[in-house]
Amino acid sequence: MSLLRPIAVVLGCAVLTTGAAAQISLTPPAAQAPASKPVAKKEAPKPAPKPKAAAEKKQAAPKPAPSPTPSPSPTHPFDDPNVDLVYGAYQRGLYKTAFDLATNRANYARDPRAMTMLGELYANGLGVKRDYGKAIEWYQRASDGGDREAMFALAMMRLAGRGAPVNKDEAVKLLASSAKLGNPKAAYNLALLYLDGQTLPQDLKRCAELLRMAADAGSPEAQYALATFYKEGTGVPKDLEKSVRLLQAASLADNVDAEVEYAIALYNGSGTPRNQPAAVALLRKAARQNSPIAQNRLARLLATGQGVPQDKVEALKWHTVAKTAGKGDPELDEILLDMSPQDRAKGEEAARKWLGTGK
């Protein structure tokens, strides 16, 4: 009996149903050093005193301010464009503050990132009433200004038909532009379109190239998807070792599907040295993250004592939880038939506690 069988992976084009705003990661601009240091005024005609003497004389001319105070124009209400107060307010959930600050920066500094933030706030109704039309307007302005996040968000709205009719051609162009600018989310979603073969002609080789681009940029979803390509030889030469390395990287980023597949590879020694304790630890982690497949595989190991001390009580717990999620296993039912009434009651109680279904 093969206890740990790899699961078949089917990549769905979730891009069509996923909200654009939920996927957007607004990155604050890097802080920049001031252009020049403040210069103290010299006293004339007397020479400038030495530092110690100047410190001792309280009647001397007042010290210059630590930093120069700019004289802002009446139409420039924010203090320092190098400090991303907009993003900071957004991260703290101060959406109205983020909206006001972003509006100032968008109008007076023509900041594409601030425009993207306004699109985000309008698209999700954060701090303002949800308005897809205004979200599109701001995303479009930011996209025209070269912001890759705005391109991606606008593409997702075009695909979903939010605020305007579906426009797949425009969405594909926006995703391609965003991907060229290094946006891993855009590359990943464009890859899904090439895989799906509906919006674009199916092109597995191009799909794999885009997945590699996103995977190299650190996208766990792309790493997992590309791992399945290498495992099955889809769009790339079959390579189990590359597949396992990608699964490992995605697992470290808490991608649950990758954790399950990597655990199975470790348990069976497929493309990597066998390490059953590490496999069991990963299955436990994925099971606690509510992966029905991990719960089922862990229950099998616990029920038979393979790679882990036998524990039918815990096995019944995870088996019951997995069945509740639709992952039944008649063979495992048979294995657990000989449990004592007391142990069965403990396992069922542990499952109810996990599921939160009462006593």
C-alpha positions as a Python dict, from the first residue, in 0.01 Angstrom:
ca = {
    (1, 'M'): (0, 0, 0),
    (2, 'S'): (140, 339, -101),
    (3, 'L'): (62, 569, 186),
    (4, 'L'): (181, 894, 35),
    (5, 'R'): (86, 943, -326),
    (6, 'P'): (155, 1274, -501),
    (7, 'I'): (-155, 1473, -572),
    (8, 'A'): (-250, 1573, -925),
    (9, 'V'): (-222, 1948, -968),
    (10, 'V'): (-472, 2136, -1179),
    (11, 'L'): (-398, 2503, -1225),
    (12, 'G'): (-722, 2695, -1258),
    (13, 'C'): (-741, 3042, -1397),
    (14, 'A'): (-833, 3200, -1067),
    (15, 'V'): (-742, 3534, -1211),
    (16, 'L'): (-1091, 3573, -1355),
    (17, 'T'): (-1265, 3556, -1022),
    (18, 'T'): (-1013, 3708, -784),
    (19, 'G'): (-1057, 4074, -690),
    (20, 'A'): (-785, 4295, -818),
    (21, 'A'): (-743, 4494, -503),
    (22, 'A'): (-693, 4192, -286),
    (23, 'Q'): (-382, 4102, -478),
    (24, 'I'): (-220, 4443, -488),
    (25, 'S'): (93, 4501, -282),
    (26, 'L'): (168, 4872, -267),
    (27, 'T'): (538, 4913, -203),
    (28, 'P'): (653, 5243, -54),
    (29, 'P'): (922, 5429, -249),
    (30, 'A'): (1277, 5394, -120),
    (31, 'A'): (1385, 5675, 107),
    (32, 'Q'): (1626, 5914, -54),
    (33, 'A'): (1895, 6121, 114),
    (34, 'P'): (1841, 6499, 115),
    (35, 'A'): (1993, 6669, -185),
    (36, 'S'): (2230, 6882, 23),
    (37, 'K'): (2326, 6946, 383),
    (38, 'P'): (2224, 7273, 555),
    (39, 'V'): (2502, 7531, 550),
    (40, 'A'): (2548, 7758, 853),
    (41, 'K'): (2563, 8129, 783),
    (42, 'K'): (2902, 8297, 838),
    (43, 'E'): (2932, 8604, 1056),
    (44, 'A'): (3082, 8900, 880),
    (45, 'P'): (3319, 9072, 922),
    (46, 'K'): (3431, 8855, 1216),
    (47, 'P'): (3576, 8509, 1134),
    (48, 'A'): (3366, 8211, 1240),
    (49, 'P'): (3454, 8105, 1598),
    (50, 'K'): (3589, 7762, 1676),
    (51, 'P'): (3326, 7504, 1775),
    (52, 'K'): (3418, 7508, 2146),
    (53, 'A'): (3416, 7886, 2171),
    (54, 'A'): (3083, 7905, 1997),
    (55, 'A'): (2936, 7658, 2246),
    (56, 'E'): (3058, 7866, 2543),
    (57, 'K'): (2923, 8202, 2428),
    (58, 'K'): (2553, 8216, 2499),
    (59, 'Q'): (2527, 8568, 2358),
    (60, 'A'): (2660, 8461, 2019),
    (61, 'A'): (2441, 8448, 1711),
    (62, 'P'): (2175, 8174, 1733),
    (63, 'K'): (2264, 7830, 1597),
    (64, 'P'): (2121, 7737, 1261),
    (65, 'A'): (1834, 7485, 1268),
    (66, 'P'): (1936, 7116, 1239),
    (67, 'S'): (1759, 7100, 906),
    (68, 'P'): (1651, 7384, 679),
    (69, 'T'): (1286, 7475, 686),
    (70, 'P'): (1163, 7492, 330),
    (71, 'S'): (919, 7762, 239),
    (72, 'P'): (639, 7554, 88),
    (73, 'S'): (414, 7695, -173),
    (74, 'P'): (46, 7722, -79),
    (75, 'T'): (-33, 7432, -313),
    (76, 'H'): (217, 7185, -166),
    (77, 'P'): (56, 7058, 158),
    (78, 'F'): (270, 6755, 236),
    (79, 'D'): (602, 6797, 414),
    (80, 'D'): (848, 6541, 276),
    (81, 'P'): (775, 6346, -43),
    (82, 'N'): (1053, 6103, 48),
    (83, 'V'): (859, 5978, 351),
    (84, 'D'): (569, 5760, 241),
    (85, 'L'): (311, 5870, 492),
    (86, 'V'): (39, 5746, 258),
    (87, 'Y'): (153, 5385, 273),
    (88, 'G'): (215, 5405, 645),
    (89, 'A'): (-140, 5524, 710),
    (90, 'Y'): (-277, 5252, 484),
    (91, 'Q'): (-81, 4982, 666),
    (92, 'R'): (-217, 5101, 1001),
    (93, 'G'): (-575, 5094, 872),
    (94, 'L'): (-607, 5474, 872),
    (95, 'Y'): (-777, 5472, 534),
    (96, 'K'): (-929, 5821, 549),
    (97, 'T'): (-589, 5965, 636),
    (98, 'A'): (-431, 5763, 355),
    (99, 'F'): (-696, 5895, 116),
    (100, 'D'): (-635, 6259, 210),
    (101, 'L'): (-257, 6227, 189),
    (102, 'A'): (-274, 6034, -138),
    (103, 'T'): (-506, 6294, -288),
    (104, 'N'): (-256, 6570, -205),
    (105, 'R'): (37, 6378, -348),
    (106, 'A'): (-152, 6276, -658),
    (107, 'N'): (-273, 6629, -731),
    (108, 'Y'): (36, 6828, -638),
    (109, 'A'): (327, 6589, -689),
    (110, 'R'): (173, 6381, -971),
    (111, 'D'): (290, 6075, -778),
    (112, 'P'): (183, 5753, -960),
    (113, 'R'): (207, 5550, -637),
    (114, 'A'): (-37, 5785, -468),
    (115, 'M'): (-270, 5750, -767),
    (116, 'T'): (-251, 5372, -734),
    (117, 'M'): (-337, 5405, -367),
    (118, 'L'): (-646, 5608, -454),
    (119, 'G'): (-748, 5337, -699),
    (120, 'E'): (-701, 5078, -426),
    (121, 'L'): (-910, 5272, -176),
    (122, 'Y'): (-1193, 5336, -421),
    (123, 'A'): (-1192, 4976, -549),
    (124, 'N'): (-1229, 4836, -197),
    (125, 'G'): (-1434, 5108, -32),
    (126, 'L'): (-1164, 5185, 224),
    (127, 'G'): (-1204, 5531, 376),
    (128, 'V'): (-1437, 5627, 92),
    (129, 'K'): (-1747, 5486, -72),
    (130, 'R'): (-1663, 5208, -317),
    (131, 'D'): (-1657, 5344, -670),
    (132, 'Y'): (-1515, 5122, -944),
    (133, 'G'): (-1537, 5404, -1198),
    (134, 'K'): (-1313, 5632, -992),
    (135, 'A'): (-1085, 5339, -915),
    (136, 'I'): (-1036, 5281, -1287),
    (137, 'E'): (-967, 5651, -1344),
    (138, 'W'): (-691, 5658, -1082),
    (139, 'Y'): (-546, 5323, -1187),
    (140, 'Q'): (-537, 5448, -1547),
    (141, 'R'): (-357, 5769, -1451),
    (142, 'A'): (-104, 5575, -1244),
    (143, 'S'): (-60, 5321, -1522),
    (144, 'D'): (7, 5601, -1771),
    (145, 'G'): (268, 5723, -1524),
    (146, 'G'): (447, 5387, -1538),
    (147, 'D'): (334, 5228, -1211),
    (148, 'R'): (339, 4850, -1251),
    (149, 'E'): (101, 4786, -962),
    (150, 'A'): (-161, 5007, -1122),
    (151, 'M'): (-120, 4823, -1453),
    (152, 'F'): (-179, 4493, -1276),
    (153, 'A'): (-480, 4617, -1080),
    (154, 'L'): (-637, 4771, -1389),
    (155, 'A'): (-580, 4450, -1584),
    (156, 'M'): (-763, 4249, -1318),
    (157, 'M'): (-1056, 4489, -1325),
    (158, 'R'): (-1071, 4463, -1704),
    (159, 'L'): (-1075, 4084, -1684),
    (160, 'A'): (-1346, 4081, -1419),
    (161, 'G'): (-1556, 4353, -1582),
    (162, 'R'): (-1558, 4575, -1275),
    (163, 'G'): (-1651, 4935, -1346),
    (164, 'A'): (-1650, 4875, -1721),
    (165, 'P'): (-1723, 4595, -1969),
    (166, 'V'): (-1477, 4305, -1984),
    (167, 'N'): (-1182, 4389, -2206),
    (168, 'K'): (-948, 4091, -2228),
    (169, 'D'): (-725, 4240, -2495),
    (170, 'E'): (-650, 4546, -2286),
    (171, 'A'): (-603, 4327, -1979),
    (172, 'V'): (-344, 4112, -2155),
    (173, 'K'): (-149, 4421, -2269),
    (174, 'L'): (-153, 4563, -1917),
    (175, 'L'): (-38, 4235, -1764),
    (176, 'A'): (243, 4209, -2019),
    (177, 'S'): (357, 4566, -1949),
    (178, 'S'): (347, 4510, -1572),
    (179, 'A'): (536, 4181, -1606),
    (180, 'K'): (808, 4352, -1813),
    (181, 'L'): (853, 4596, -1527),
    (182, 'G'): (918, 4302, -1294),
    (183, 'N'): (579, 4253, -1129),
    (184, 'P'): (565, 3882, -1031),
    (185, 'K'): (187, 3887, -983),
    (186, 'A'): (139, 4008, -1338),
    (187, 'A'): (376, 3745, -1478),
    (188, 'Y'): (199, 3470, -1281),
    (189, 'N'): (-150, 3571, -1391),
    (190, 'L'): (-41, 3613, -1752),
    (191, 'A'): (107, 3263, -1732),
    (192, 'L'): (-232, 3131, -1619),
    (193, 'L'): (-394, 3286, -1924),
    (194, 'Y'): (-145, 3107, -2151),
    (195, 'L'): (-214, 2785, -1961),
    (196, 'D'): (-592, 2818, -1973),
    (197, 'G'): (-598, 2865, -2350),
    (198, 'Q'): (-919, 3070, -2359),
    (199, 'T'): (-820, 3435, -2337),
    (200, 'L'): (-491, 3355, -2514),
    (201, 'P'): (-391, 3058, -2731),
    (202, 'Q'): (-248, 2789, -2506),
    (203, 'D'): (131, 2812, -2501),
    (204, 'L'): (289, 2593, -2234),
    (205, 'K'): (643, 2703, -2316),
    (206, 'R'): (554, 3072, -2280),
    (207, 'C'): (359, 2986, -1965),
    (208, 'A'): (667, 2820, -1815),
    (209, 'E'): (883, 3123, -1904),
    (210, 'L'): (645, 3357, -1723),
    (211, 'L'): (621, 3125, -1425),
    (212, 'R'): (1001, 3118, -1406),
    (213, 'M'): (1008, 3499, -1414),
    (214, 'A'): (759, 3517, -1126),
    (215, 'A'): (927, 3232, -937),
    (216, 'D'): (1267, 3402, -959),
    (217, 'A'): (1105, 3716, -817),
    (218, 'G'): (989, 3516, -515),
    (219, 'S'): (626, 3433, -594),
    (220, 'P'): (537, 3116, -394),
    (221, 'E'): (241, 3044, -622),
    (222, 'A'): (463, 3059, -929),
    (223, 'Q'): (729, 2845, -759),
    (224, 'Y'): (470, 2579, -683),
    (225, 'A'): (320, 2589, -1032),
    (226, 'L'): (661, 2572, -1200),
    (227, 'A'): (753, 2281, -972),
    (228, 'T'): (460, 2083, -1114),
    (229, 'F'): (577, 2169, -1466),
    (230, 'Y'): (924, 2029, -1395),
    (231, 'K'): (775, 1727, -1223),
    (232, 'E'): (555, 1640, -1519),
    (233, 'G'): (771, 1779, -1803),
    (234, 'T'): (511, 2038, -1902),
    (235, 'G'): (659, 2320, -2113),
    (236, 'V'): (1005, 2233, -1974),
    (237, 'P'): (1224, 1921, -1964),
    (238, 'K'): (1127, 1691, -1680),
    (239, 'D'): (1355, 1748, -1380),
    (240, 'L'): (1257, 1616, -1037),
    (241, 'E'): (1545, 1787, -859),
    (242, 'K'): (1446, 2131, -989),
    (243, 'S'): (1088, 2051, -901),
    (244, 'V'): (1179, 1970, -541),
    (245, 'R'): (1395, 2282, -503),
    (246, 'L'): (1102, 2496, -613),
    (247, 'L'): (868, 2310, -378),
    (248, 'Q'): (1110, 2373, -95),
    (249, 'A'): (1125, 2747, -172),
    (250, 'A'): (746, 2774, -190),
    (251, 'S'): (713, 2574, 134),
    (252, 'L'): (940, 2817, 315),
    (253, 'A'): (697, 3091, 209),
    (254, 'D'): (407, 2893, 365),
    (255, 'N'): (245, 2783, 41),
    (256, 'V'): (29, 2498, 174),
    (257, 'D'): (4, 2302, -152),
    (258, 'A'): (381, 2313, -185),
    (259, 'E'): (422, 2196, 174),
    (260, 'V'): (213, 1887, 100),
    (261, 'E'): (396, 1802, -222),
    (262, 'Y'): (737, 1867, -68),
    (263, 'A'): (645, 1647, 230),
    (264, 'I'): (548, 1365, -7),
    (265, 'A'): (876, 1404, -198),
    (266, 'L'): (1072, 1393, 129),
    (267, 'Y'): (883, 1090, 254),
    (268, 'N'): (931, 894, -69),
    (269, 'G'): (1279, 1026, -150),
    (270, 'S'): (1169, 1157, -490),
    (271, 'G'): (1419, 1407, -628),
    (272, 'T'): (1567, 1455, -281),
    (273, 'P'): (1716, 1236, -7),
    (274, 'R'): (1448, 1063, 200),
    (275, 'N'): (1371, 1239, 527),
    (276, 'Q'): (1059, 1099, 689),
    (277, 'P'): (1071, 1303, 1014),
    (278, 'A'): (1088, 1624, 811),
    (279, 'A'): (804, 1498, 592),
    (280, 'V'): (582, 1427, 891),
    (281, 'A'): (660, 1771, 1041),
    (282, 'L'): (557, 1938, 714),
    (283, 'L'): (237, 1734, 696),
    (284, 'R'): (152, 1840, 1051),
    (285, 'K'): (208, 2203, 960),
    (286, 'A'): (-8, 2178, 647),
    (287, 'A'): (-276, 1986, 838),
    (288, 'R'): (-296, 2269, 1092),
    (289, 'Q'): (-332, 2506, 798),
    (290, 'N'): (-648, 2313, 706),
    (291, 'S'): (-521, 2123, 404),
    (292, 'P'): (-755, 1820, 372),
    (293, 'I'): (-490, 1630, 173),
    (294, 'A'): (-227, 1685, 443),
    (295, 'Q'): (-479, 1583, 708),
    (296, 'N'): (-554, 1261, 519),
    (297, 'R'): (-187, 1173, 458),
    (298, 'L'): (-97, 1247, 819),
    (299, 'A'): (-386, 1033, 943),
    (300, 'R'): (-263, 741, 732),
    (301, 'L'): (86, 763, 876),
    (302, 'L'): (-40, 793, 1232),
    (303, 'A'): (-281, 503, 1188),
    (304, 'T'): (-11, 266, 1057),
    (305, 'G'): (289, 398, 1250),
    (306, 'Q'): (500, 451, 938),
    (307, 'G'): (754, 729, 982),
    (308, 'V'): (594, 830, 1311),
    (309, 'P'): (484, 654, 1633),
    (310, 'Q'): (142, 496, 1586),
    (311, 'D'): (-140, 705, 1733),
    (312, 'K'): (-487, 600, 1620),
    (313, 'V'): (-658, 861, 1837),
    (314, 'E'): (-485, 1146, 1653),
    (315, 'A'): (-526, 957, 1327),
    (316, 'L'): (-903, 946, 1379),
    (317, 'K'): (-904, 1315, 1461),
    (318, 'W'): (-737, 1416, 1134),
    (319, 'H'): (-931, 1156, 935),
    (320, 'T'): (-1259, 1298, 1064),
    (321, 'V'): (-1151, 1655, 995),
    (322, 'A'): (-1045, 1562, 640),
    (323, 'K'): (-1375, 1382, 578),
    (324, 'T'): (-1565, 1692, 689),
    (325, 'A'): (-1380, 1883, 417),
    (326, 'G'): (-1476, 1620, 159),
    (327, 'K'): (-1157, 1412, 168),
    (328, 'G'): (-1295, 1071, 260),
    (329, 'D'): (-1083, 756, 271),
    (330, 'P'): (-1266, 417, 294),
    (331, 'E'): (-935, 235, 330),
    (332, 'L'): (-851, 442, 635),
    (333, 'D'): (-1197, 371, 775),
    (334, 'E'): (-1106, 2, 766),
    (335, 'I'): (-770, 60, 936),
    (336, 'L'): (-937, 242, 1226),
    (337, 'L'): (-1221, -9, 1278),
    (338, 'D'): (-1043, -193, 1562),
    (339, 'M'): (-1019, 112, 1791),
    (340, 'S'): (-1157, 72, 2142),
    (341, 'P'): (-1472, 272, 2225),
    (342, 'Q'): (-1270, 488, 2462),
    (343, 'D'): (-1005, 575, 2204),
    (344, 'R'): (-1269, 636, 1939),
    (345, 'A'): (-1448, 876, 2172),
    (346, 'K'): (-1120, 1063, 2234),
    (347, 'G'): (-1049, 1092, 1862),
    (348, 'E'): (-1400, 1213, 1782),
    (349, 'E'): (-1386, 1466, 2065),
    (350, 'A'): (-1050, 1597, 1939),
    (351, 'A'): (-1201, 1635, 1591),
    (352, 'R'): (-1503, 1825, 1725),
    (353, 'K'): (-1275, 2054, 1922),
    (354, 'W'): (-1067, 2128, 1612),
    (355, 'L'): (-1377, 2189, 1400),
    (356, 'G'): (-1537, 2401, 1672),
    (357, 'T'): (-1859, 2201, 1663),
    (358, 'G'): (-1913, 2183, 2039),
    (359, 'K'): (-1886, 1902, 2288),
}
